[in-house]
Amino acid sequence: MKLIDWSVGDGFNLVTYGEEGKDFTAEPAKNKINMLVGSYSDLYKKGFSNPIRFLQVVDRRWMADDSVQGMMVTNDEKNIIKNQFWKTVPAMTDYPDLTKLWSEYFAKIVTGAYPVDKFDEFVQKFNQQGGQEITKQVNAEWKKTK
């Protein structure tokens, strides 16, 4: 029990972010973590942030303020576009990697790692990797339901 208590308390920050003051600083009032190291690789070299740890919690306190704001905008109910087509067409199972492509571009655009105009590149890759066929099949099915 002591190990579990430690791992969800001080141990989480130590294992995930390293030593406070050296590798990161915390701003409890803002619920924010500021990383002082260049990358997670630097923490791995020191023995922290081990990718094979038993405790895995997604902690977003390290994110830049504009990224957090972007997530709040995209998760706001009034900004969600409801999909009227909830069927699966055969091409969706033929090209399963498109979900991974979408996740990569979405996450990087929302967090600012990619500029918004990278969406055009996503559309091009989506279409080249089977998205054009998916769109064709969805449009054909949609016409049947109208």
DSSP file (Angstrom, degrees, kcal/mol; ACC not computed):
  #  RESIDUE AA STRUCTURE BP1 BP2  ACC     N-H-->O    O-->H-N    N-H-->O    O-->H-N    TCO  KAPPA ALPHA  PHI   PSI    X-CA   Y-CA   Z-CA
    1    1 A M     >        0   0    0      0, 0.0     4,-2.9     0, 0.0     5,-0.2   0.000 360.0 360.0 360.0 -35.1    0.0    0.0    0.0
    2    2 A K  H  >  +     0   0    0      1,-0.2     4,-2.6     2,-0.2     5,-0.2   0.912 360.0  50.0 -61.5 -40.4    2.9    2.4    0.7
    3    3 A L  H  > S+     0   0    0      2,-0.2     4,-2.6     1,-0.2    -1,-0.2   0.917 112.0  47.0 -64.0 -43.3    4.1    1.9   -2.9
    4    4 A I  H  > S+     0   0    0      2,-0.2     4,-1.5     1,-0.2    -2,-0.2   0.926 112.3  49.7 -65.3 -44.3    0.7    2.6   -4.3
    5    5 A D  H  < S+     0   0    0     -4,-2.9     4,-0.5     1,-0.2     3,-0.3   0.927 113.9  46.1 -59.3 -44.7    0.2    5.7   -2.1
    6    6 A W  H ><>S+     0   0    0     -4,-2.6     5,-2.5    -5,-0.2     3,-1.0   0.909 108.7  56.0 -63.3 -42.0    3.7    6.9   -3.2
    7    7 A S  H 3<5S+     0   0    0     -4,-2.6    -1,-0.2     1,-0.3    -2,-0.2   0.780 111.4  42.1 -67.4 -26.2    3.0    6.2   -6.9
    8    8 A V  T 3<5S+     0   0    0     -4,-1.5    -1,-0.3    -3,-0.3    -2,-0.2   0.439 124.9  36.6 -97.0   0.6   -0.2    8.3   -7.0
    9    9 A G  T X>5S-     0   0    0     -3,-1.0     4,-0.9    -4,-0.5     3,-0.7   0.303 132.8 -14.3-113.1-117.4    1.4   11.1   -4.9
   10   10 A D  H 3>5S+     0   0    0      1,-0.2     4,-2.0     2,-0.2     5,-0.1   0.816 128.6  64.2 -62.1 -32.1    5.0   12.3   -5.0
   11   11 A G  H 3><S+     0   0    0     -5,-2.5     4,-3.0     1,-0.2     5,-0.3   0.846  93.5  60.2 -63.4 -35.3    6.1    9.3   -7.0
   12   12 A F  H <> S+     0   0    0     -3,-0.7     4,-2.6    -6,-0.7     5,-0.3   0.955 108.9  42.2 -59.1 -51.0    4.0   10.1  -10.0
   13   13 A N  H  X>S+     0   0    0     -4,-0.9     4,-3.1     2,-0.2     5,-0.9   0.909 116.0  50.1 -62.8 -41.9    5.8   13.5  -10.6
   14   14 A L  H  X5S+     0   0    0     -4,-2.0     4,-1.4     3,-0.2    35,-0.3   0.953 116.5  39.5 -62.1 -50.6    9.2   11.9   -9.9
   15   15 A V  H  <5S+     0   0    0     -4,-3.0    34,-3.9     1,-0.2    35,-0.3   0.878 126.0  36.9 -67.8 -37.8    8.8    9.0  -12.3
   16   16 A T  H  <5S+     0   0    0     -4,-2.6    -2,-0.2    -5,-0.3    -3,-0.2   0.899 134.7  14.9 -84.2 -42.5    7.0   11.1  -14.9
   17   17 A Y  H  <5S-     0   0    0     -4,-3.1     2,-0.3     1,-0.3    -3,-0.2   0.545  94.9-130.8-115.3 -10.3    8.8   14.4  -14.8
   18   18 A G     << -     0   0    0     -4,-1.4     2,-0.4    -5,-0.9    -1,-0.3  -0.654  61.4  -5.4  95.1-152.6   12.0   13.9  -12.8
   19   19 A E  S >>>S-     0   0    0     -2,-0.3     4,-3.3    -4,-0.1     5,-1.2  -0.673  72.7-118.2 -87.4 129.8   13.2   16.1  -10.0
   20   20 A E  B 345S+a   24   0A   0     -2,-0.4     5,-0.2     1,-0.2    -1,-0.1  -0.432 100.6  19.6 -65.3 136.1   11.3   19.2   -9.1
   21   21 A G  T 345S+     0   0    0      3,-3.8    -1,-0.2    -2,-0.1     4,-0.1  -0.056 128.9  51.0  92.7 -31.3   13.4   22.3   -9.6
   22   22 A K  T <45S+     0   0    0     -3,-1.1    -2,-0.2     2,-0.2    -1,-0.1   0.828 127.2  14.2 -99.1 -48.1   15.9   20.5  -11.8
   23   23 A D  T  <5S-     0   0    0     -4,-3.3    13,-3.1     1,-0.3    14,-0.9   0.672 132.6  -0.4-104.9 -23.3   13.7   18.8  -14.5
   24   24 A F  E   < -aB  20  35A   0     -5,-1.2    -3,-3.8    11,-0.3     2,-0.3  -0.987  54.2-142.1-158.5 161.5   10.4   20.6  -14.0
   25   25 A T  E     - B   0  34A   0      9,-2.3     9,-3.1    -2,-0.3     2,-0.4  -0.954  19.3-141.4-125.3 152.2    8.6   23.2  -11.9
   26   26 A A  E     - B   0  33A   0     -2,-0.3     7,-0.2     7,-0.2     3,-0.1  -0.910  10.2-164.8-115.6 141.1    5.0   23.0  -10.8
   27   27 A E  E >>> - B   0  32A   0      5,-3.1     5,-1.7    -2,-0.4     3,-1.1  -0.787  10.7-179.7-119.0  84.2    2.4   25.8  -10.6
   28   28 A P  G >45S+     0   0    0      0, 0.0     3,-0.6     0, 0.0    -1,-0.1   0.841  78.8  59.9 -56.9 -35.8   -0.3   24.4   -8.4
   29   29 A A  G 345S+     0   0    0      1,-0.3    -2,-0.0    -3,-0.1    -3,-0.0   0.851 116.9  32.8 -61.8 -32.9   -2.5   27.5   -8.6
   30   30 A K  G <45S-     0   0    0     -3,-1.1    -1,-0.3     2,-0.1     3,-0.1   0.426 106.8-126.0 -98.6  -1.6   -2.6   27.0  -12.4
   31   31 A N  T <<5 +     0   0    0     -4,-0.9     2,-0.3    -3,-0.6    -2,-0.1   0.946  64.9 141.2  52.8  51.9   -2.5   23.2  -12.2
   32   32 A K  E   < -B   27   0A   0     -5,-1.7    -5,-3.1    30,-0.1     2,-0.4  -0.951  47.1-153.5-132.7 143.4    0.4   23.4  -14.6
   33   33 A I  E     -B   26   0A   0     28,-2.5     2,-0.6    -2,-0.3    -7,-0.2  -0.968  10.7-159.2-113.2 129.3    3.8   21.6  -15.0
   34   34 A N  E     -B   25   0A   0     -9,-3.1    -9,-2.3    -2,-0.4     2,-0.3  -0.943  14.0-141.6-110.6 115.1    6.6   23.4  -16.7
   35   35 A M  E     -B   24   0A   0     -2,-0.6   -11,-0.3    27,-0.3   -12,-0.1  -0.563  16.7-174.1 -77.5 136.7    9.3   21.1  -18.2
   36   36 A L        +     0   0    0    -13,-3.1     2,-0.2    -2,-0.3   -12,-0.2   0.479  61.3  81.8-106.2  -8.0   12.9   22.4  -17.8
   37   37 A V  S    S-     0   0    0    -14,-0.9     3,-0.1     1,-0.1   -14,-0.0  -0.592  83.2-120.7 -96.8 161.5   14.5   19.6  -19.8
   38   38 A G  S    S-     0   0    0     -2,-0.2     2,-0.3     1,-0.2    -1,-0.1   0.876  81.7 -20.2 -69.8 -38.8   14.7   19.5  -23.6
   39   39 A S    >>  -     0   0    0      1,-0.1     4,-1.0    -3,-0.0     3,-0.6  -0.962  66.7 -93.6-159.8 171.6   12.9   16.2  -24.1
   40   40 A Y  H 3> S+     0   0    0     -2,-0.3     4,-2.6     1,-0.2     5,-0.2   0.793 118.2  68.5 -64.7 -26.4   11.7   13.0  -22.6
   41   41 A S  H 3> S+     0   0    0      1,-0.2     4,-2.2     2,-0.2    -1,-0.2   0.884  95.8  54.4 -59.4 -37.0   14.9   11.4  -23.9
   42   42 A D  H <> S+     0   0    0     -3,-0.6     4,-1.0     1,-0.2    -1,-0.2   0.888 109.7  46.8 -62.9 -38.0   16.8   13.6  -21.4
   43   43 A L  H  X>S+     0   0    0     -4,-1.0     5,-2.7     2,-0.2     4,-0.5   0.892 108.5  54.9 -70.6 -39.2   14.6   12.2  -18.6
   44   44 A Y  H ><5S+     0   0    0     -4,-2.6     3,-1.5     1,-0.2    -2,-0.2   0.915 104.4  54.7 -58.4 -43.2   15.1    8.6  -19.9
   45   45 A K  H 3<5S+     0   0    0     -4,-2.2    -1,-0.2     1,-0.3    -2,-0.2   0.818 108.8  48.6 -60.8 -31.0   18.9    9.0  -19.7
   46   46 A K  H 3<5S-     0   0    0     -4,-1.0    -1,-0.3    -3,-0.4    -2,-0.2   0.508 123.8-105.2 -86.8  -5.2   18.5   10.0  -16.0
   47   47 A G  T <<5S+     0   0    0     -3,-1.5     3,-0.3    -4,-0.5    -3,-0.2   0.502  83.6 116.6  94.4   4.5   16.3    7.0  -15.3
   48   48 A F      < +     0   0    0     -5,-2.7    -1,-0.4     1,-0.2   -32,-0.2  -0.529  60.9  28.9 -99.1 170.2   13.0    9.0  -15.1
   49   49 A S  S    S-     0   0    0    -34,-3.9    -1,-0.2   -35,-0.3   -33,-0.2   0.859  77.6-167.1  51.2  42.7    9.9    8.8  -17.3
   50   50 A N    >   -     0   0    0     -3,-0.3     3,-0.9   -35,-0.3    -1,-0.2  -0.426  19.3-143.1 -62.9 125.1   10.6    5.2  -18.0
   51   51 A P  T 3  S+     0   0    0      0, 0.0    -1,-0.2     0, 0.0    -2,-0.1   0.655  97.9  58.1 -67.0 -12.5    8.3    4.1  -20.9
   52   52 A I  T 3  S+     0   0    0      2,-0.0     2,-0.2     0, 0.0    -2,-0.1  -0.284  78.4 139.6-109.2  46.0    7.8    0.7  -19.2
   53   53 A R    <   -     0   0    0     -3,-0.9     0, 0.0     2,-0.1     0, 0.0  -0.549  56.9-133.1 -88.3 156.0    6.4    2.0  -16.0
   54   54 A F  S    S+     0   0    0     -2,-0.2     2,-0.6     1,-0.1    -1,-0.1   0.672  91.5  68.0 -82.0 -15.6    3.5    0.4  -14.2
   55   55 A L        +     0   0    0      2,-0.0     2,-0.5   -43,-0.0    -2,-0.1  -0.915  60.1 172.4-108.5 119.3    1.7    3.6  -13.6
   56   56 A Q        +     0   0    0     -2,-0.6     2,-0.4     2,-0.0   -44,-0.0  -0.921   7.1 157.1-131.6 108.1    0.4    5.3  -16.7
   57   57 A V        -     0   0    0     -2,-0.5     2,-0.9   -45,-0.1    -2,-0.0  -0.996  42.2-124.8-126.9 133.6   -1.8    8.4  -16.4
   58   58 A V        -     0   0    0     -2,-0.4     2,-0.6     2,-0.0    -2,-0.0  -0.700  32.3-172.4 -80.3 111.5   -2.2   10.9  -19.1
   59   59 A D        -     0   0    0     -2,-0.9     3,-0.5     1,-0.1    -2,-0.0  -0.926  14.5-178.0-111.0 116.2   -1.3   14.2  -17.4
   60   60 A R    >   +     0   0    0     -2,-0.6     3,-1.5     1,-0.2    -1,-0.1   0.268  55.2 103.8 -98.6  11.5   -1.9   17.3  -19.5
   61   61 A R  T 3  S+     0   0    0      1,-0.3   -28,-2.5   -29,-0.1    -1,-0.2   0.704  76.2  60.3 -67.9 -16.4   -0.6   19.8  -17.1
   62   62 A W  T 3  S+     0   0    0     -3,-0.5    -1,-0.3   -30,-0.2   -27,-0.3   0.575  81.1 111.8 -84.7  -9.5    2.6   20.2  -19.2
   63   63 A M  S <  S-     0   0    0     -3,-1.5   -30,-0.1     1,-0.1     2,-0.0  -0.275  77.9-101.2 -69.0 150.3    0.8   21.4  -22.3
   64   64 A A    >>  -     0   0    0     47,-0.2     4,-2.2     1,-0.1     3,-0.6  -0.360  32.6-114.2 -65.8 149.2    1.2   24.9  -23.5
   65   65 A D  H 3> S+     0   0    0      1,-0.3     4,-2.5     2,-0.2     5,-0.2   0.868 116.3  52.7 -55.4 -40.6   -1.7   27.3  -22.6
   66   66 A D  H 3> S+     0   0    0      1,-0.2     4,-2.0     2,-0.2    -1,-0.3   0.834 108.2  51.5 -68.8 -29.4   -2.8   27.7  -26.2
   67   67 A S  H <> S+     0   0    0     -3,-0.6     4,-2.2     2,-0.2    -2,-0.2   0.907 110.0  48.5 -69.9 -41.8   -2.9   23.9  -26.7
   68   68 A V  H  X S+     0   0    0     -4,-2.2     4,-2.1     1,-0.2    -2,-0.2   0.924 111.9  49.9 -62.1 -43.5   -5.1   23.6  -23.6
   69   69 A Q  H  X S+     0   0    0     -4,-2.5     4,-2.1     1,-0.2    -2,-0.2   0.898 108.7  52.9 -61.6 -40.8   -7.3   26.4  -24.9
   70   70 A G  H  X S+     0   0    0     -4,-2.0     4,-2.4     1,-0.2    -1,-0.2   0.887 107.9  50.4 -62.1 -39.9   -7.6   24.6  -28.3
   71   71 A M  H  X S+     0   0    0     -4,-2.2     4,-1.9     1,-0.2    -1,-0.2   0.893 108.6  52.4 -65.1 -38.5   -8.7   21.4  -26.6
   72   72 A M  H  X S+     0   0    0     -4,-2.1     4,-0.6     2,-0.2    -2,-0.2   0.896 110.7  48.0 -64.4 -38.9  -11.4   23.3  -24.7
   73   73 A V  H >< S+     0   0    0     -4,-2.1     3,-0.8     1,-0.2    -2,-0.2   0.937 113.2  46.4 -66.3 -46.8  -12.7   24.8  -28.0
   74   74 A T  H 3< S+     0   0    0     -4,-2.4    -1,-0.2     1,-0.2    -2,-0.2   0.786 114.3  48.1 -70.4 -25.7  -12.7   21.5  -29.8
   75   75 A N  H 3< S+     0   0    0     -4,-1.9     2,-0.3    -5,-0.2    -1,-0.2   0.503  82.4 114.3 -91.2  -4.2  -14.4   19.7  -26.9
   76   76 A D  S X< S-     0   0    0     -3,-0.8     3,-2.2    -4,-0.6     4,-0.4  -0.526  70.1-133.7 -69.6 127.9  -17.1   22.3  -26.4
   77   77 A E  G >  S+     0   0    0     -2,-0.3     3,-1.1     1,-0.3    -1,-0.1   0.813 103.7  58.8 -53.3 -35.9  -20.5   20.8  -27.3
   78   78 A K  G 3  S+     0   0    0      1,-0.2    -1,-0.3     3,-0.0    -2,-0.1   0.670 105.6  50.4 -72.0 -13.7  -21.5   23.8  -29.4
   79   79 A N  G <  S+     0   0    0     -3,-2.2     2,-0.5    -6,-0.2    -1,-0.2   0.429  85.5 105.4-100.1  -1.1  -18.5   23.3  -31.6
   80   80 A I    <   -     0   0    0     -3,-1.1     2,-0.6    -4,-0.4    -5,-0.1  -0.682  62.4-145.0 -86.5 128.7  -19.1   19.6  -32.3
   81   81 A I        -     0   0    0     -2,-0.5     2,-0.3     1,-0.0    -2,-0.1  -0.827  17.6-135.1 -92.4 120.6  -20.4   18.7  -35.7
   82   82 A K        -     0   0    0     -2,-0.6     2,-0.5     1,-0.0    -1,-0.0  -0.599  12.9-133.1 -78.5 132.4  -22.8   15.8  -35.5
   83   83 A N        -     0   0    0     -2,-0.3    -1,-0.0     1,-0.1     3,-0.0  -0.752  14.3-167.1 -86.3 124.9  -22.3   13.1  -38.1
   84   84 A Q  S    S+     0   0    0     -2,-0.5     2,-0.7     1,-0.1    -1,-0.1   0.566  73.7  72.3 -86.7  -9.6  -25.6   12.1  -39.7
   85   85 A F        +     0   0    0      1,-0.1    -1,-0.1     2,-0.1    57,-0.0  -0.886  50.7 164.4-111.9 102.8  -24.0    9.0  -41.4
   86   86 A W        +     0   0    0     -2,-0.7     2,-0.2     2,-0.1    -1,-0.1  -0.107  40.0 107.5-111.4  36.0  -23.3    6.3  -38.8
   87   87 A K        -     0   0    0     51,-0.0     2,-0.5     0, 0.0    -2,-0.1  -0.661  63.8-126.5-106.0 165.1  -22.8    3.3  -41.1
   88   88 A T        -     0   0    0     -2,-0.2    -2,-0.1     3,-0.0     3,-0.0  -0.949  20.2-157.6-109.5 132.0  -19.6    1.5  -42.2
   89   89 A V    >>  -     0   0    0     -2,-0.5     3,-1.7     1,-0.1     4,-0.7  -0.761  31.8-107.6-103.4 156.2  -18.9    1.1  -45.8
   90   90 A P  H >> S+     0   0    0      0, 0.0     4,-1.2     0, 0.0     3,-1.0   0.832 115.9  61.5 -53.0 -37.2  -16.6   -1.7  -47.2
   91   91 A A  H 3> S+     0   0    0      1,-0.2     4,-1.5     2,-0.2    43,-0.2   0.786  92.9  66.1 -63.7 -25.5  -13.8    0.7  -48.0
   92   92 A M  H <4 S+     0   0    0     -3,-1.7    -1,-0.2     1,-0.2     6,-0.2   0.862 106.1  41.5 -64.6 -34.0  -13.5    1.7  -44.3
   93   93 A T  H << S+     0   0    0     -3,-1.0    -1,-0.2    -4,-0.7    -2,-0.2   0.718 110.1  59.0 -83.7 -20.8  -12.3   -1.8  -43.5
   94   94 A D  H  < S+     0   0    0     -4,-1.2    -2,-0.2     1,-0.2    -1,-0.2   0.773 114.4  35.9 -74.2 -25.9  -10.1   -1.9  -46.5
   95   95 A Y    ><  +     0   0    0     -4,-1.5     3,-1.3     1,-0.1    -1,-0.2  -0.554  66.5 155.1-127.4  65.9   -8.1    1.1  -45.4
   96   96 A P  T >>  +     0   0    0      0, 0.0     3,-1.2     0, 0.0     4,-0.5   0.720  64.5  72.2 -69.0 -19.9   -7.9    0.9  -41.6
   97   97 A D  H 3> S+     0   0    0      1,-0.2     4,-2.0     2,-0.2     3,-0.2   0.629  77.0  79.7 -71.9 -11.0   -4.7    3.0  -41.4
   98   98 A L  H <> S+     0   0    0     -3,-1.3     4,-2.5     1,-0.2    -1,-0.2   0.813  86.1  58.9 -66.6 -28.2   -6.7    6.1  -42.2
   99   99 A T  H <> S+     0   0    0     -3,-1.2     4,-2.5    -4,-0.2    -1,-0.2   0.910 106.5  47.6 -64.1 -41.4   -7.8    6.3  -38.6
  100  100 A K  H  X S+     0   0    0     -4,-0.5     4,-2.4     2,-0.2    -2,-0.2   0.904 110.7  51.7 -64.7 -42.0   -4.2    6.5  -37.5
  101  101 A L  H  X S+     0   0    0     -4,-2.0     4,-2.3     2,-0.2     5,-0.2   0.932 111.2  47.6 -60.2 -46.1   -3.5    9.2  -40.1
  102  102 A W  H  X S+     0   0    0     -4,-2.5     4,-3.0     1,-0.2     5,-0.3   0.937 111.2  50.3 -60.7 -48.1   -6.5   11.2  -38.8
  103  103 A S  H  X S+     0   0    0     -4,-2.5     4,-2.4     1,-0.2     5,-0.3   0.899 110.8  50.0 -59.4 -41.9   -5.4   10.9  -35.2
  104  104 A E  H  X S+     0   0    0     -4,-2.4     4,-2.2     2,-0.2     5,-0.2   0.958 116.0  39.7 -62.2 -52.2   -1.8   12.0  -36.0
  105  105 A Y  H  X S+     0   0    0     -4,-2.3     4,-2.5     2,-0.2     5,-0.3   0.911 115.6  51.7 -67.2 -41.7   -2.8   15.1  -37.9
  106  106 A F  H  X S+     0   0    0     -4,-3.0     4,-2.6    -5,-0.2     5,-0.2   0.956 112.8  44.7 -59.5 -51.3   -5.6   16.0  -35.5
  107  107 A A  H  X S+     0   0    0     -4,-2.4     4,-2.2    -5,-0.3     6,-0.3   0.908 115.7  46.7 -61.4 -43.2   -3.5   15.8  -32.4
  108  108 A K  H  X>S+     0   0    0     -4,-2.2     6,-2.4    -5,-0.3     5,-1.1   0.852 114.2  46.7 -72.0 -33.7   -0.5   17.7  -34.0
  109  109 A I  H ><5S+     0   0    0     -4,-2.5     3,-0.6     4,-0.2    -2,-0.2   0.929 114.2  47.6 -71.5 -43.9   -2.7   20.5  -35.4
  110  110 A V  H 3<5S+     0   0    0     -4,-2.6    -2,-0.2    -5,-0.3   -40,-0.2   0.889 114.9  45.4 -64.5 -39.3   -4.6   20.9  -32.1
  111  111 A T  H 3<5S-     0   0    0     -4,-2.2    -1,-0.2    -5,-0.2    -2,-0.2   0.558 115.1-114.2 -83.6  -6.2   -1.5   21.0  -30.0
  112  112 A G  T <<5S+     0   0    0     -3,-0.6    -3,-0.2    -4,-0.6    -4,-0.1   0.472  84.6 119.4  90.3   0.7    0.3   23.3  -32.4
  113  113 A A  S   <S+     0   0    0     -5,-1.1    -4,-0.2    -6,-0.3    -5,-0.1   0.846  83.5  35.1 -66.9 -31.3    3.0   20.9  -33.5
  114  114 A Y  S    S-     0   0    0     -6,-2.4    -2,-0.3    -9,-0.1    -1,-0.1  -0.936  93.8-116.4-116.1 143.9    1.6   21.4  -37.0
  115  115 A P    >   -     0   0    0      0, 0.0     3,-2.1     0, 0.0     4,-0.2  -0.416  32.9-108.2 -71.4 158.6    0.2   24.6  -38.4
  116  116 A V  G >  S+     0   0    0      1,-0.3     3,-2.2     2,-0.2     4,-0.2   0.827 116.0  67.4 -57.8 -33.9   -3.5   24.6  -39.3
  117  117 A D  G >  S+     0   0    0      1,-0.3     3,-0.9     2,-0.2     4,-0.5   0.572  79.3  80.4 -69.6  -4.6   -2.7   24.6  -43.1
  118  118 A K  G <> S+     0   0    0     -3,-2.1     4,-2.0     1,-0.2     3,-0.3   0.637  72.6  81.4 -70.0 -12.9   -1.3   21.1  -42.7
  119  119 A F  H <> S+     0   0    0     -3,-2.2     4,-2.5     1,-0.2    -1,-0.2   0.869  84.6  57.9 -59.8 -35.4   -4.9   20.0  -42.9
  120  120 A D  H <> S+     0   0    0     -3,-0.9     4,-2.1     1,-0.2    -1,-0.2   0.891 104.9  50.2 -60.9 -38.8   -4.6   20.3  -46.7
  121  121 A E  H  > S+     0   0    0     -4,-0.5     4,-2.6    -3,-0.3     5,-0.2   0.906 108.7  52.7 -64.8 -41.6   -1.7   17.8  -46.6
  122  122 A F  H  X S+     0   0    0     -4,-2.0     4,-3.3     1,-0.2    -2,-0.2   0.941 108.3  50.0 -57.8 -47.9   -3.9   15.5  -44.5
  123  123 A V  H  X S+     0   0    0     -4,-2.5     4,-2.6     1,-0.2    -1,-0.2   0.908 110.9  49.8 -58.8 -43.4   -6.7   15.6  -47.0
  124  124 A Q  H  X S+     0   0    0     -4,-2.1     4,-2.3     2,-0.2    -1,-0.2   0.941 114.8  42.9 -61.3 -48.5   -4.3   14.8  -49.8
  125  125 A K  H  X S+     0   0    0     -4,-2.6     4,-2.3     2,-0.2     6,-0.3   0.902 112.3  54.8 -64.9 -41.1   -2.8   11.8  -48.0
  126  126 A F  H  <>S+     0   0    0     -4,-3.3     5,-3.3    -5,-0.2     6,-0.4   0.939 111.5  43.9 -56.7 -49.1   -6.3   10.7  -46.9
  127  127 A N  I ><>S+     0   0    0     -4,-2.6     3,-1.1     4,-0.3     5,-1.0   0.898 114.5  49.3 -64.9 -40.8   -7.5   10.7  -50.5
  128  128 A Q  I 3<5S+     0   0    0     -4,-2.3    -1,-0.2     1,-0.2    -2,-0.2   0.813 109.9  52.0 -67.8 -30.6   -4.3    9.0  -51.8
  129  129 A Q  I 3<5S-     0   0    0     -4,-2.3    -1,-0.2    -5,-0.2    -2,-0.2   0.179 137.6 -70.2 -97.3  17.9   -4.5    6.3  -49.1
  130  130 A G  I <>5S+     0   0    0     -3,-1.1     4,-2.0    -5,-0.1     3,-0.3   0.275 102.3 113.2 118.9 -10.6   -8.1    5.2  -49.7
  131  131 A G  I  ><S+     0   0    0     -5,-3.3     4,-2.9    -6,-0.3    -4,-0.3   0.827  74.6  59.9 -63.1 -32.2  -10.1    8.1  -48.5
  132  132 A Q  H  ><S+     0   0    0     -5,-1.0     4,-2.1    -6,-0.4    -1,-0.2   0.904 107.3  46.0 -63.1 -40.6  -11.3    8.9  -52.0
  133  133 A E  H  > S+     0   0    0     -3,-0.3     4,-2.5    -6,-0.3    -2,-0.2   0.895 112.1  51.4 -68.9 -40.0  -12.9    5.5  -52.2
  134  134 A I  H  X S+     0   0    0     -4,-2.0     4,-2.9     2,-0.2     5,-0.2   0.945 110.6  48.6 -60.5 -47.3  -14.4    5.8  -48.8
  135  135 A T  H  X S+     0   0    0     -4,-2.9     4,-2.6     1,-0.2    -2,-0.2   0.904 110.7  51.2 -59.4 -42.6  -15.9    9.1  -49.7
  136  136 A K  H  X S+     0   0    0     -4,-2.1     4,-1.9    -5,-0.2    -1,-0.2   0.931 113.3  44.3 -60.9 -46.8  -17.3    7.7  -52.9
  137  137 A Q  H  X S+     0   0    0     -4,-2.5     4,-2.4     2,-0.2    -2,-0.2   0.893 113.1  50.5 -68.0 -40.0  -18.9    4.8  -51.1
  138  138 A V  H  X S+     0   0    0     -4,-2.9     4,-2.9     1,-0.2    -2,-0.2   0.929 110.3  50.1 -63.1 -44.5  -20.3    7.0  -48.3
  139  139 A N  H  X S+     0   0    0     -4,-2.6     4,-2.0    -5,-0.2    -1,-0.2   0.893 110.4  50.3 -61.3 -39.7  -21.8    9.4  -50.8
  140  140 A A  H  X S+     0   0    0     -4,-1.9     4,-1.1    -5,-0.2    -1,-0.2   0.920 113.8  44.8 -65.5 -43.0  -23.5    6.5  -52.6
  141  141 A E  H  X S+     0   0    0     -4,-2.4     4,-1.2     1,-0.2     3,-0.2   0.893 110.0  55.5 -65.9 -39.6  -24.9    5.1  -49.4
  142  142 A W  H >X S+     0   0    0     -4,-2.9     4,-0.8     1,-0.2     3,-0.5   0.905 104.1  53.6 -60.9 -41.5  -26.1    8.6  -48.3
  143  143 A K  H >< S+     0   0    0     -4,-2.0     3,-0.6     1,-0.2    -1,-0.2   0.848 103.9  57.0 -62.4 -33.5  -28.0    9.0  -51.5
  144  144 A K  H 3< S+     0   0    0     -4,-1.1    -1,-0.2    -3,-0.2    -2,-0.2   0.825 105.6  50.8 -66.3 -31.2  -29.8    5.7  -50.8
  145  145 A T  H <<        0   0    0     -4,-1.2    -1,-0.2    -3,-0.5    -2,-0.2   0.616 360.0 360.0 -84.0 -12.3  -31.1    7.0  -47.4
  146  146 A K    <<        0   0    0     -4,-0.8    -1,-0.2    -3,-0.6    -2,-0.1   0.461 360.0 360.0 -84.7 360.0  -32.5   10.3  -48.8
